[in-house]
Amino acid sequence: MTDATAAAPAADRIDRGRDSALTRLRTATEIDPRMFGMLLALAVIWIGFHFLTGGTFLTSRNLWNLSVQTATVAIMATGMVLVIVSRNIDLSVGSMLGAVGMAMALLQAEILPEWFGFGSPLVWIISLIVGVIMGAAIGAFQGAIVAYAKVPSFIVTLGGLLVWRGVAWRLASGRTIAPMDSTFQLLGGGSRGTIGGTATWLVAVVGCAGIVALLVAGRRRRQKYDFTLRPIWADIAIGVAGCVAVLGIAAVINSYPMPVNLARNYAEERGMEWPEEGLTIPLGLANPVLLMVAVAIAMNFVATRLRFGRYVFAIGGNPDAAELGGIKTRWTVVKTFMVMGILVAIAAAVQIARLNAATSGLGTLAELYVIAAAVIGGTSLAGGIGSIPGAILGALVAQSLQSGMVLMGVDAPIQDIVVGVVLVVAVALDSAYRRRLET
């Protein structure tokens, strides 16, 4: 036997040892392979764009802007997960965002001030409430057609894409409506709609405490029902990794300071002396990001802990079995579209607050990015499989692609091509993954 032939079995054993170690790690921590793959893809995208943009992408300023830009798509993507899981689709979310956003803008810029006066808190509160009701009504209307009239959701929402875009234009005859109420503008973030550095660290600490609490509660729940427990080291590793990520995000966000003029106004309002070298005051988390996190937590709770969420997944897994099991499948589908409409209204509020205006083209092609975010995040178009955290991560991936291409000066049509290709690749990978599970 030669040295080469003797070394070959040893190398095979080393490779098998590595594979088994990785397998044991994934099994112990119960990491979703697709989620792990998305994290790796996001890391590759960020590092690649950082070099391609000459070190601009991974700066605190760009990452802060990226978080704000992701919020609108991510909020809607959480609802799209439930819609797709139920074996439906909603192509109208972009046009619906435009119509609802235009209605809210008209209320607070032209209609309500005549009754309550400019600056009244009732103006933005009523506008927001009306927008949410309008979104829920549109969602329920489309859902009822899908559920009770048995018209495919693709056709219903494709018609909605055209109808609500026309409604958005008709509401203001193509005009741009501005400005928004000053308090309402805080929903959009910007230099004023942030919580500051101290509050950001406080949110991060609360987030770490929440991660630890969830791990402890999950372990106790498994013990209560005699389920298999993760190794204690796996729970500790997950907790440490989660807390490091949360604190790291807070550190990056807080490293982006207020612009000079805003910092000067901030100091003057509080009677602070303005030193010659100036003041470095962190902006902190933007309000849209906090809203996105709150929506994600609420929607994840709905999807995984409430009966409604379990019904949606049951319908997506097997509609006939769900019907025979006593689930009111048609009413559940209506509620799914209604939730989607409410989330579109929230996203519309964030969008017009951020722009401080509403235009007839508001939300154009938003449906592409919302569906892409859900699918990239692991939601199967065949139904029954989906994840709210995955949708948030998918939205971040899609927005990172767009942001990086903007920094590189890539034309808008090319950006759409890239996102479209990524969407097709994501669906192809999902199909391959499902075939692998079936074999």
C-alpha positions in Angstrom: 0.0 0.0 0.0 1.4 3.4 -1.0 1.4 6.5 1.2 -1.2 8.1 -1.0 -3.7 5.2 -0.7 -3.1 5.1 3.0 -3.8 8.8 3.4 -7.0 8.7 1.4 -9.1 6.8 4.0 -7.7 9.1 6.7 -8.8 12.2 4.7 -12.3 10.6 4.2 -12.6 10.0 7.9 -11.6 13.6 8.6 -14.2 14.9 6.1 -16.9 12.6 7.6 -16.0 13.9 11.1 -16.4 17.5 10.0 -19.7 16.7 8.3 -21.0 14.9 11.4 -19.8 17.7 13.6 -21.7 20.3 11.5 -24.7 18.0 11.5 -24.6 17.6 15.3 -24.3 21.3 15.7 -27.3 22.0 13.4 -29.3 19.3 15.1 -28.4 20.4 18.6 -29.2 24.1 18.0 -32.2 23.3 15.7 -31.1 25.9 13.2 -33.3 26.0 10.1 -30.8 25.2 7.2 -32.6 27.7 4.9 -32.4 30.5 7.6 -28.7 29.8 8.1 -28.2 29.9 4.3 -30.0 33.3 4.1 -27.7 34.7 6.8 -24.7 33.5 4.9 -26.1 35.0 1.7 -26.7 38.3 3.5 -23.1 38.3 4.7 -21.8 37.7 1.2 -24.0 40.5 -0.2 -22.9 43.0 2.4 -19.2 42.2 2.1 -19.4 42.1 -1.7 -21.2 45.5 -1.9 -18.8 47.0 0.7 -15.8 46.3 -1.6 -17.7 47.2 -4.8 -18.8 50.6 -3.4 -15.4 51.5 -2.1 -16.1 50.9 1.6 -19.4 52.8 1.6 -22.0 50.0 2.2 -21.0 48.8 5.7 -20.9 52.3 7.2 -23.2 53.2 10.1 -24.9 55.9 7.9 -25.8 53.4 5.1 -26.8 50.6 7.5 -29.1 53.1 9.4 -30.7 54.1 6.1 -31.0 50.5 5.1 -32.9 49.6 8.3 -35.4 52.4 7.6 -35.8 51.5 4.0 -36.4 47.9 4.9 -39.2 48.7 7.3 -42.0 49.3 4.8 -41.4 46.1 2.8 -40.8 44.0 6.0 -44.1 45.1 7.6 -46.1 44.0 4.5 -44.0 40.8 4.1 -45.1 39.5 7.5 -48.7 39.6 6.2 -47.8 38.1 2.8 -46.4 35.1 4.6 -49.8 34.2 5.9 -51.5 34.9 2.6 -49.0 32.6 0.7 -49.1 30.0 3.4 -52.8 29.7 2.9 -52.2 28.9 -0.8 -53.1 32.4 -2.0 -51.3 35.4 -3.3 -51.8 39.2 -3.1 -50.6 41.2 -6.1 -52.4 44.3 -5.1 -50.4 45.4 -2.0 -48.5 48.1 -3.9 -51.5 49.6 -5.4 -53.4 49.3 -2.1 -50.6 51.1 -0.4 -50.9 53.9 -2.9 -54.7 54.2 -2.5 -54.7 54.1 1.4 -51.7 56.4 1.6 -53.3 58.9 -0.7 -56.5 58.8 1.4 -54.6 59.4 4.6 -52.7 62.2 3.1 -55.8 63.9 1.8 -57.5 63.6 5.2 -54.7 65.3 7.1 -53.6 67.8 4.5 -56.9 69.1 3.1 -60.0 67.6 4.7 -59.6 67.3 8.5 -57.8 70.6 9.1 -61.0 72.4 8.0 -62.8 70.8 10.9 -60.2 70.7 13.6 -57.5 73.1 12.5 -53.9 72.5 11.6 -51.8 71.0 14.3 -54.7 69.3 16.1 -53.7 65.8 17.3 -57.1 64.6 16.0 -56.0 65.2 12.5 -53.3 62.5 12.3 -55.0 60.1 14.7 -58.3 60.1 12.7 -56.3 59.8 9.4 -54.4 56.8 10.7 -57.5 55.1 12.0 -59.4 55.7 8.7 -56.4 54.3 6.8 -56.3 51.2 8.9 -60.1 50.7 8.5 -59.8 51.3 4.7 -57.0 48.7 4.4 -58.9 46.1 6.4 -62.0 46.7 4.3 -60.2 46.3 1.0 -58.5 43.2 2.3 -61.8 41.7 3.5 -63.5 42.6 0.2 -60.8 40.8 -1.8 -60.7 37.9 0.6 -64.4 37.4 0.4 -64.3 37.2 -3.4 -61.5 34.6 -3.1 -63.1 32.6 -0.3 -66.8 32.7 -1.1 -67.0 33.4 -4.9 -64.1 30.9 -5.5 -62.3 33.3 -7.8 -58.5 32.5 -7.8 -56.6 35.0 -5.6 -54.2 35.6 -8.5 -57.1 37.0 -10.6 -58.8 38.9 -7.8 -55.6 40.7 -6.7 -54.4 41.3 -10.2 -57.6 43.1 -10.8 -57.0 44.9 -7.4 -53.6 46.0 -8.7 -55.3 47.9 -11.5 -58.3 49.1 -9.5 -56.5 50.5 -6.5 -53.9 52.2 -8.6 -56.7 53.9 -10.4 -58.3 54.8 -7.1 -55.0 56.3 -5.9 -54.8 58.5 -9.0 -58.5 59.4 -8.9 -58.5 60.5 -5.2 -56.2 63.5 -6.0 -56.4 63.5 -9.8 -52.7 62.8 -10.0 -51.7 65.6 -7.6 -49.0 65.3 -5.0 -50.5 65.8 -1.6 -48.2 67.5 1.0 -47.2 68.2 3.7 -48.2 65.7 6.4 -49.0 66.5 10.0 -45.8 67.3 11.9 -46.5 64.6 14.6 -47.5 62.1 11.9 -44.1 62.6 10.2 -42.4 61.0 13.2 -43.7 57.6 12.0 -41.4 57.9 9.0 -38.2 58.3 10.9 -35.9 60.8 9.4 -33.8 63.1 11.6 -36.7 63.7 14.0 -38.4 60.3 14.2 -35.8 58.5 16.3 -35.5 57.5 19.9 -31.9 58.6 20.6 -28.8 56.7 21.8 -29.8 56.0 25.4 -33.2 54.6 24.5 -31.6 52.5 21.8 -29.3 50.8 24.4 -32.3 50.3 26.6 -34.2 48.6 23.8 -31.2 46.4 23.2 -31.0 45.4 26.8 -34.7 44.6 26.8 -34.2 42.6 23.6 -31.5 40.5 25.3 -33.6 39.9 28.3 -36.4 38.8 26.0 -34.2 36.3 24.2 -33.1 34.8 27.5 -36.7 34.7 28.8 -37.9 32.9 25.6 -35.1 30.3 25.8 -35.9 29.6 29.5 -39.6 29.5 28.8 -39.1 27.2 25.9 -37.0 24.8 27.9 -39.5 24.7 30.7 -42.3 24.1 28.2 -40.4 21.2 26.7 -39.9 19.7 30.1 -43.5 20.1 31.0 -44.6 18.0 28.0 -41.7 15.6 28.0 -40.3 16.8 24.7 -36.6 16.3 23.7 -34.5 19.1 25.3 -31.7 20.9 23.5 -28.3 20.5 25.1 -27.7 23.2 27.7 -24.7 24.4 25.8 -26.8 24.9 22.6 -29.3 27.1 24.5 -26.4 29.1 25.9 -24.8 29.5 22.5 -28.1 30.6 21.0 -28.6 33.1 23.8 -25.1 34.5 23.5 -25.2 34.8 19.7 -28.6 36.5 19.9 -27.5 39.0 22.6 -24.3 39.8 20.7 -26.2 40.4 17.5 -28.7 42.7 19.3 -26.0 44.7 21.1 -24.0 44.9 18.0 -26.9 46.3 16.1 -27.4 48.9 18.8 -23.7 49.8 18.7 -23.8 50.3 14.9 -27.0 52.3 15.0 -25.6 54.6 17.8 -22.4 55.2 15.9 -24.4 57.3 13.3 -24.6 60.8 14.8 -27.1 63.6 14.2 -26.3 66.0 11.4 -24.6 69.2 12.7 -27.6 71.5 12.3 -29.9 69.1 14.0 -27.4 68.5 16.8 -27.1 72.3 17.3 -30.9 72.7 17.5 -31.0 69.7 20.0 -28.4 71.4 22.2 -30.1 74.8 22.0 -33.5 73.3 23.1 -31.8 71.8 26.1 -29.6 74.7 27.0 -26.4 72.9 26.3 -23.2 74.7 25.4 -22.0 74.2 21.8 -18.3 73.3 21.9 -15.9 74.3 19.2 -15.4 70.6 18.1 -19.2 70.2 18.0 -21.3 67.5 19.6 -21.6 63.9 18.6 -25.2 62.9 19.5 -26.4 59.5 18.2 -29.7 59.4 16.3 -30.6 55.9 17.6 -33.2 53.6 16.2 -35.7 55.1 13.8 -39.4 54.8 14.6 -40.2 52.8 11.5 -37.6 50.2 12.6 -39.2 49.9 16.1 -42.6 49.6 14.4 -41.3 46.9 12.1 -39.9 45.0 15.1 -43.2 45.3 17.0 -45.2 44.1 14.0 -42.8 41.2 13.5 -43.2 40.1 17.1 -47.0 40.4 17.0 -47.3 38.5 13.7 -44.9 35.8 14.8 -47.1 35.4 17.9 -50.2 35.2 15.8 -48.7 32.7 13.4 -47.2 30.4 16.0 -49.3 30.8 19.2 -52.8 31.7 18.2 -55.5 29.4 16.8 -55.9 31.6 13.8 -52.3 31.1 12.8 -52.5 27.4 13.2 -55.6 27.3 11.1 -53.8 29.2 8.3 -51.0 26.7 8.2 -53.5 23.8 8.4 -55.3 25.2 5.4 -52.1 25.6 3.5 -51.0 22.1 4.3 -54.2 20.4 3.3 -57.4 22.5 2.7 -59.7 19.5 2.5 -58.4 18.0 5.7 -58.7 21.4 7.4 -62.4 21.7 6.2 -63.2 18.2 7.5 -61.5 19.0 10.8 -64.0 21.8 11.5 -62.0 24.8 10.5 -64.0 27.6 8.9 -61.6 27.8 6.0 -63.4 30.5 4.0 -63.7 32.9 7.0 -60.0 32.2 7.9 -59.0 33.2 4.3 -61.0 36.4 4.6 -59.3 37.2 7.9 -55.9 36.5 6.3 -56.5 39.1 3.6 -57.9 41.5 6.2 -54.7 41.3 8.2 -52.8 41.9 5.0 -54.8 45.0 4.4 -54.2 46.3 7.9 -50.4 45.8 7.5 -50.5 47.6 4.1 -52.2 50.6 5.8 -49.5 50.7 8.5 -46.8 50.5 5.8 -48.6 53.3 3.9 -48.5 55.5 7.0 -44.8 54.9 7.4 -44.2 55.6 3.7 -46.1 58.9 3.4 -44.7 60.0 6.8 -41.2 59.4 5.6 -41.7 61.1 2.2 -43.9 63.9 3.8 -46.0 63.5 0.8 -48.3 61.1 -1.2 -48.2 60.7 -4.9 -50.3 58.7 -7.3 -47.3 56.5 -8.0 -46.8 55.6 -4.4 -46.1 51.9 -3.9 -45.4 51.1 -7.5 -43.8 47.7 -7.8 -43.9 47.3 -4.0 -45.7 43.9 -4.5 -42.6 42.6 -6.3 -40.4 43.3 -3.2 -43.0 42.1 -0.7 -43.5 38.8 -2.4 -39.8 38.4 -3.0 -39.1 39.1 0.7 -41.6 36.4 1.7 -40.3 33.8 -0.8 -36.6 34.5 -0.2 -37.4 34.1 3.5 -38.5 30.5 3.0 -42.2 30.9 2.4 -43.3 28.2 -0.1 -45.6 29.2 -2.9 -47.1 25.7 -2.6 -48.5 26.7 0.8 -48.2 25.4 4.3 -44.6 26.6 4.9 -43.6 30.0 6.0 -41.8 32.0 8.7 -42.2 35.6 9.9 -38.5 36.0 10.9 -37.6 34.6 7.5 -39.7 37.2 5.8 -38.0 40.0 7.8 -34.6 38.6 6.8 -35.8 38.2 3.2 -36.9 41.9 3.1 -33.4 42.8 4.4 -31.8 40.7 1.7 -34.0 42.3 -1.1 -33.4 45.8 0.2 -29.7 45.2 0.6 -29.5 44.3 -3.1 -31.4 47.4 -4.1 -29.4 49.7 -1.8 -26.1 48.3 -2.9 -27.0 48.7 -6.6 -28.1 52.3 -5.9 -24.7 53.0 -4.3 -23.0 51.5 -7.4 -25.1 53.7 -9.7 -26.9 50.8 -11.3 -30.0 51.9 -13.4 -33.4 51.2 -11.9 -34.4 48.7 -14.7 -31.3 46.6 -14.0 -32.2 46.6 -10.3 -35.7 45.2 -11.1 -34.0 42.5 -13.3 -31.7 41.5 -10.4 -34.6 41.3 -7.9 -36.7 39.3 -10.4 -33.8 36.8 -11.0 -33.3 36.4 -7.2 -37.0 35.7 -6.8 -36.9 33.0 -9.5 -33.8 31.4 -7.9 -35.4 31.5 -4.5 -38.5 29.6 -5.8 -36.3 27.1 -7.6 -34.3 26.5 -4.4 -37.6 26.1 -2.5 -38.9 23.5 -5.0 -35.6 21.6 -4.8 -35.8 21.7 -1.0 -39.4 20.3 -1.0 -38.5 17.6 -3.4 -35.6 16.6 -1.1 -37.9 16.4 1.8 -40.4 14.2 -0.1 -37.7 11.7 -1.1 
